[in-house]
């Protein structure tokens, strides 16, 4: 532990995360999500989706 705290001017009025921390988390989450969306759908998932779609069309 470093003992560092966020400056009071950047802290959320409700005692939550500072704006800087929220921005950093948002940037990191966006980067992770963007990486995941570039990955192909696993074959097993594609097979399950196709199976669900065919069952859905068969019930209409």
Secondary structure, DSSP 8 states (H G I E B T S, - for coil): -------GGGS-TTS---HHHHHHHHHHHHHHHHHHHTS---HHHHHHHHHHHHHHHHH-
